[in-house]
Amino acid sequence: MSKPGSIPWLMSHELRLFWRRGKTRPKSGLIMLGLLVSLWLVFSFFMLQRLGPMIPPPPFIDSAWDGLALTAVGVIIAFIGSVMLSSSILAAVDVIYTRNDLDLILSSPLSPWRMLAVRAAAIAIGALPLYAGLLGPPLLWLAIFSSPLWLSSIVFLVSLAFAATALALLVVTALFRLIGPKNTRILAQIFSALAGAGVFLAFQYFNITSGRSRDEEQAAMAEYITSLDIDPGAWWLLPSRAFTGDIVSTLIWVALVACLFPFAVFLFSRRFVGDAAAASGMGQRKRVADARIINLRGGVMASVIRKEFRLLRRDPLLLSQIGMQLLYLLPLGFILMRPGGSLTITEETFVPVLTLLASTIASSLVWITVSAEDAPDLITSAPVAPAMIDRAKLVAAILPVLVLMTLPLVALLWRDLAAGLWALAGVCLAATASALIGLWRRMPGSRREFARRRAKGSVIAGLGQAFVAFGISGAVALGAYGLPLIALIPALIAAAILGVLYKPNENGLPKEPVVVRSSSRNSSPRP
Amino acid sequence: MSSGLKVTGLAKSFGGKRAVDGIDFEVRSGELYALLGPNGAGKTTTLRMIAGLLNADAGEVEVFGVDARRDPLGAKRMIAWLPDEPLLYDKLTAWEYLEFVAGLWNVDTAEARKRAETLLRLLGLWDNRNDRCETFSRGMKQKAVLAGALIHEPKLLMLDEPLTGLDAAASRLVKDLIRERVAAGAAVILTTHILEVAERMADRIGIIKDGKLLTEGSLNELQGFAGAQGQSLEDVFLSLTATPAAV
């Protein structure tokens, strides 16, 4: 057992919280995870037993072809790094804004620097499991069947997570200094969304705006890259070399991260206590009273819808997530908006894409409006039929989806009326179906758990929403491609799943007492 | 005085454990009834069943002559429920919160505006009416929830630990408001662990333990029941709810 207050002790506390977040039965989660990783380990063994000996041993630092390979690896690293940066920014913001146990820890005789260093390390480690699970097994077998130098890629991935966390801490510290506590949270979330989607979008943009077909594009790109004669020893390929087994590059990279990480933690922790206090609103100047008297508006249903719209509009996390989903739609938007361009992707392609997007956004919104009700007692004790409240919440979840989809739908209708109509039907059906499943399979939760709703919410609802969305998307896509009879098959499957998931809410009352904490408190800590 | 709330044989079990075990009591119009009991005695569960937040396994609840089981919406129209934890919408302003509550109870908009202004001024929140509730202290949140509870002028007011987190001035204000509602003919039922509050404010007191109502009545009646004449409510309460020490 480590000594209480020591770094290992604090780290085990952080990792325990990280592991337990959003889980009610950590042991079953561990078993499931172990099973999946074991399966992947076995599968990758058979794959790399054959492929491994064919892959030349690293390092790749000799020819121009090595330069090309390293550039490709660099693109993958940039993508992984951008996703890690995105999640680290959110986690770093959480450290400042989510007070949970901060008061307890900061009031203890532990150095804040030590505590924050551990918490920052926990953020980095928290960004790793996905990549460790996905890349770890094949890299291990590569090390056995190709060259042990491939083990350096595991070291690189760990240090990449620490580098992403360091950058995230610097970004959040800078934002706090530049724009203050109030706006940092929102901007950090937008920044996080952009960081996550940036690399993907940049490539899609260049792909699409060139106006060439995919084959022409690939050929042109290959010709261009070959003409570059990339030097594999170039400084900007250092991360790629470190990933692919060049020991010197790995050592330099690890040394750089070893300097960057403590520096970022130092800057972050230097004014952390003050920043955390500012974020919680302490020491703010007294606000000048807002003297406006806004007219009250009535109506039972209208009141619920108005309240839901206000809350949705003022939820930065929700907005940034929807923004992220829309960002991934941009590449298709680039194509659709290009006047007169010959499409390598047909208009019909947009039909399932818009349908799936509508379903995803509706499921997020309905979770917020139905499951994450902040004052369930107030709603239940009001003299309003539960069905009316449910209807109002459904409307509040579906309407914004339709508004968001208006522009792409109009553009699609303008380019291809039939595809546009199929997309319109798909969007309406998918949004409504997702919202209904969220309503039928509600799981009370806190609004602040939005980011972890998939982990905390009903598995049946999540899977149901996904399968129904696929069914409807498939149906409208087949319809758009002129196969309305075959389209009936996925449509019927979706309808059957909807029927199975139907669960009336008798009177809106829980069977057991519901303990809902004030949303100003957090129900579960985050690392 | 007419009957404001009549509870008969109310019972509720959770997983085989009897949380409320056939409780009977009555709160008259213009009366303040304090429901006291140790932690886990079943006070909040009883109030939640009356407010329609939890289905009872058995029993009847009648609110000003309306059977809450047969006509839950009719009963709810007359009830206000103030939970111990002030659950608000952080992203709404106090004004928007009151607008929402008034909408739920379908209060006429002109009337709602007038009442919202009166309540916010009275509770000292008028200058903060356009501030979001996330910026409020615990006491301010409690006041905002109280304003919401009173905006539809309920005939039955149910308050679960209404003074938790309030400073002395706010606490006095809330007590005054409760007395005002009682004087206006409302039936008020409250739970509290601050026995002095119950002693000073309540017309009648019910003591509940292990889901059963041990006794009820005025302070004098309780003192007589406990054989503790002239003693404080705290002494009476402790003597009635004390668990026999293990030998």
Chai-1 contact restraints between the chains, C-beta under 6 A:
chainA,res_idxA,chainB,res_idxB,connection_type,confidence,min_distance_angstrom,max_distance_angstrom,comment,restraint_id
A,G281,B,T135,contact,1.0,0.0,6.0,A-B,restraint_1
A,A289,B,D127,contact,1.0,0.0,6.0,A-B,restraint_2
A,D290,B,N130,contact,1.0,0.0,6.0,A-B,restraint_3
A,R292,B,N130,contact,1.0,0.0,6.0,A-B,restraint_4
A,L296,B,E99,contact,1.0,0.0,6.0,A-B,restraint_5
A,L296,B,T109,contact,1.0,0.0,6.0,A-B,restraint_6
A,L296,B,A112,contact,1.0,0.0,6.0,A-B,restraint_7
A,L296,B,R113,contact,1.0,0.0,6.0,A-B,restraint_8
A,G298,B,G103,contact,1.0,0.0,6.0,A-B,restraint_9
A,G298,B,T109,contact,1.0,0.0,6.0,A-B,restraint_10
A,V300,B,G103,contact,1.0,0.0,6.0,A-B,restraint_11
A,V300,B,N106,contact,1.0,0.0,6.0,A-B,restraint_12
A,S303,B,F100,contact,1.0,0.0,6.0,A-B,restraint_13
A,S303,B,G103,contact,1.0,0.0,6.0,A-B,restraint_14
A,K307,B,F100,contact,1.0,0.0,6.0,A-B,restraint_15
A,L311,B,K91,contact,1.0,0.0,6.0,A-B,restraint_16
A,R314,B,K91,contact,1.0,0.0,6.0,A-B,restraint_17
A,D374,B,Y89,contact,1.0,0.0,6.0,A-B,restraint_18
A,A375,B,L87,contact,1.0,0.0,6.0,A-B,restraint_19
A,D377,B,L53,contact,1.0,0.0,6.0,A-B,restraint_20
A,D377,B,P83,contact,1.0,0.0,6.0,A-B,restraint_21
A,T380,B,L53,contact,1.0,0.0,6.0,A-B,restraint_22
A,S381,B,A51,contact,1.0,0.0,6.0,A-B,restraint_23
A,S381,B,L53,contact,1.0,0.0,6.0,A-B,restraint_24
A,S381,B,W81,contact,1.0,0.0,6.0,A-B,restraint_25
A,A382,B,L104,contact,1.0,0.0,6.0,A-B,restraint_26
A,P383,B,L73,contact,1.0,0.0,6.0,A-B,restraint_27
A,P383,B,K76,contact,1.0,0.0,6.0,A-B,restraint_28
A,P383,B,R77,contact,1.0,0.0,6.0,A-B,restraint_29
A,V384,B,L104,contact,1.0,0.0,6.0,A-B,restraint_30
A,L509,B,N55,contact,1.0,0.0,6.0,A-B,restraint_31
A,S518,B,E85,contact,1.0,0.0,6.0,A-B,restraint_32
A,S518,B,L87,contact,1.0,0.0,6.0,A-B,restraint_33
A,S519,B,D90,contact,1.0,0.0,6.0,A-B,restraint_34
